[in-house]
Amino acid sequence: MRIYISLFLTFFLLFSPTAAKVKKVSFDAQAAWSYIKDLASDSMQGRKSGQPSGAIGEEYVASKFKEWGLEPAGDNGTYFQNFTIEHRNIKEGVKLEIIAEKTRRDFYYGEDWRVQRFSGSGHFTAELVFVGYGIHAPDKEHDDYAGVDVKGKIVLFTTETPQRLEKKLGNATKMEKRIEAAQKLGARGAIFFRLSTAASRYFRVRLKKEQYKPDFVVLSVERKVMDFIFKDLSTEIRYSIPAMGRRAELPKP
């Protein structure tokens, strides 16, 4: 049975200037409380870094520095020290649809699936390929990709590996290495999930900035999505993965 995935995901890395330069002043509890109330007020609109609301808070702090007679020590004679921050923006209308042989289903962003740090974006439909643990370590006699063509496809794997594999394969079991393997083998993206009851949306992949590819997506999905994908299997998924892991162990030359 072939399962395809339809994904519409627009994702940008935004680079925005922000500012921060703080010097110590004598402490007055009542005054400090009034400043906190000002900064926490609705007029500050949340003070998000790199956003217009952040600039409102920055100007407020700068005005206080000037009022207190502090000498500007920032860029170009100001109280601001500018630097670049990375920010991701998930546009409205993102969509994940799983298409099976007899049915298809949409899943909700945030509840059923999430975009991971340094994911790319795109609007495409691709075949979904389950690769067990997603580990590619032929030099250590283990390859979940053995005999599988993943070029242009989305690979699906679980994050959790047995201790025996972690001990045997070392760094190859790390998530960034598994994503790197999927990219190297020509996959269009990677989707991972957790076998345990812990929610996948709270799991974060520690990808490096260098692994970012504009058209390579990295997503996490919840058990609800997995149950739909594997609903026609004759065995439970938690039993299927260990069996795949054993088959991925390559014979010694």
Residue, then its C-alpha position, 0 to 999 in steps of 0.5 A: m500500500r502506498i501512502y502519499i502526503s500533501l503538504f502546503l507549508t510556507f515558512f520563512l527565516l526572518f532577520s530582524p534588528t533588535a536592540a538591548k543595552v542596560k546599565k544599572v541604576s539605583f533601585d526604587a521599588q515603587a518606581a520599578w513597579s511602575y515601570i513593570k506595569d508600563l511595560a506589561s500594559d496592553s499599549m506595549q502589544g507584547r513587546k515581541s523582539g524584532q516586531p513593531s511591538g518590540a520597538i515600542g518597548e525599546e523606545y520606552v526604555a530609551s526614554k527612561f535612560k535619557e530621563w535619568g541622564l545616562e550617556p548613550a553607548g549604543d550604535n550611532g550615538t543612540y541607546f540601541q545596540n543592533f544585532t540580527i536574530e533569526h525568527r520563523n514565521i508560519k503563515e496562516g493556511v498551512k496544511l498537512e493531508i495524508i492520502a491513503e488508497k481508499t481515504r484521505r484526511d487533513f490534520y490540524y497544525g499545532e494539535d496534530w503536527r508541527v514544523q521544526r526549527f530550520s525546516g524548509s517550506g513548499h507546496f507539494t505532494a510526495e510519497l511517504v516512506f517509512v524507514g523505521y528509526g531512520i538511521h543510515a550507518p552502513d559503516k557500522e552494519h546498520d542501514d534502515y534505508a537499505g534497498v529503499d529509494v527515497k529520492g523525492k519522497i518524505v521519510l517517516f521514522t520514530t525518534e526513539t531508538p533501543q539502547r543497544l542501537e545507541k551503544k552500537l551506532g553512537n552519533a548515527t542515532k542522533m536526530e541531526k544525523r538522521i535528518e542529514a542522512a535523509q537529505k543526503l539520500g535525496a528525500r524531500g523531507a522528514i517526518f518523525f514521531r514518538l512511540s511513547t505517550a509523550a507528545s511529539r510536538y514538545f520534542r525539538v530537533r537540535l538541527k544546525k543552521e547549516q542543515y537548513k534547506p529551503d525545500f526540505v521540510v522537517l515535521s513532527v506528528e502526533r499519534k493520531v496521524m500515525d494511527f491513520i497512516f498505519k490503520d491497515l497494518s495487520t500488526e501494531i506499529r510498536y511491534s513493527i519498528p523493532a522488527m524493521g530495526r533487526r532487518a536493518e542490521l547488515p551482514k558482516p562482509 
